[in-house]
């Protein structure tokens, strides 16, 4: 294997990794406030992409993306208010099953609204065949967009959760809901807010990755599985770690193609998920002590 | 609750009792189609096509004076559902024939059921195993995978390409294509230098195409029906693959071309003639049928006609022709009539059935198409060199 081929696999791995990472970030937000995994996260990604494609027929690209993100945020809020808000102290298992139900519901609704056709936003820069080349190594500029937007999102989120009052209130709800309520934090509002935020980030992810991966009514499921793996791998709740974990997984998958038949690519990611769950459930970058205190 | 259930049973009994009275008047045709679910791009246009045709036939007074009663069951591409619907249609509804299912997996699941119950089954699915070995009561309308592969190999030879990198998805369609490619490659002197299977839900295939490129392939042959087929060409061009890219007949949907944009330029693939109906020469026997179907479908549903809906069109056409020919609605007579049908012009090609051939199409049912400026165009045939 020559050096250029090595870097081409690396570039492919980075592409996979950033897609997984940006989806994983959405999982982390809801986990951070509610302590549950929202299995409808992939559907938020799909909704964002689909809405943006539809709106792009009338609006310029940035406006279409912005509106799609806002619309998906509203949907996220409505879903939380309709299905979750009125529950009094729901168990983790019950919430998870509700989110699975929501994901099926959104998927079927999308099938009725948009049909089964495959759609995509245009590339943000250049076209399908535009590449940035270094020797014989090529990478699509869209990948750089995904990396850039993931990075900005993570920085903003870190700032939000650590330095703003609202962000800290959300984290307080995750650590101990009752204590947070006693301090005067409206736990219910925080949960709604976390759904809004993660729906928005999911939608943004759906928009930036759609030129690469395309979007279809059921494309959320596949993305959610990988995003979930990456979120677990990095340690649930930690968005910076999600990016690192995403890159690790993407690069491993890419190089697995080099040594093994490509049919085994997913075996690699699922094996890693199982290994992490058995050996280090708190994730590579997660704290073992902290995860012991959590319910799930 | 109990009362409710009893009422339902009562209602059902009434319906079953009433059915024979109706049957004298109408010809019952069942259809098992994947109207929703992962194969809805097949089943949905098929169901619409059948509804449109039956409405049209009945408006014109039916076949031999009897109207058609169409019973469509949505299998959601699940073989298990297809099986129970098949039994229901055969045993309860006592249909004359079943059209569908949409996918090969479902068809294979009910092939033996239809055979045992002596029920005519006209499948809209592609796999060769449906009619090879021949089952007495089972027919199919789509073209053969084998013919698609031969078309591609002939084109490769004409272009003097011999090293192929094969990519296929892990679905029934991908698997069937891969098998045919592997089987036929030696015959045409094609060397398979890479042979990779990817997941049908793959979101990016850069690593896969990198592997194919590194293997020294002169051409990529991709076999899938998912969005992945657009991703393959895009990624191949992005990493600087300069060779020819071939796709299967699963590429016959303009959406995939739109999705791949500029990268789709120059992609060559075999397809039924429906996609290029407007540009066919007037001498083509299929031209009139294709243009009529396209016009009717598109004006009724405001949606682009696809070759898949055409498969259902052909199935219904064959059935009506057979009923007319047999001049009866007796199952045996109709079945025998299908086997004797010759020169039926459908959307997929000209059907010539026989006791050994329950598909009836030859290799000419496929046309090689090329993507030019985001549209499908007929590729100039490589035949010129053969004339001596």
Interface residues (C-beta under 8 A of the other chain):
Chain A: X5 X8 X9 X11 X12 X13 X15 X16 X19 X111 X115 X116 X117 X118 X119 X120 X122 X127 X128 X129 X131 X133 X136 X138 X139 X140 X209 X212 X213 X214 X216 X218 X219 X221 X222 X223 X253 X254 X255 X257 X258 X261 X262 X263 X265 X266
Chain B: X36 X38 X40 X41 X44 X170 X196 X197 X198 X199 X201 X203 X204 X206 X207 X208 X210 X211 X214 X227 X230 X231 X234 X237 X238 X239 X240 X255 X256 X259 X260 X261 X262 X263
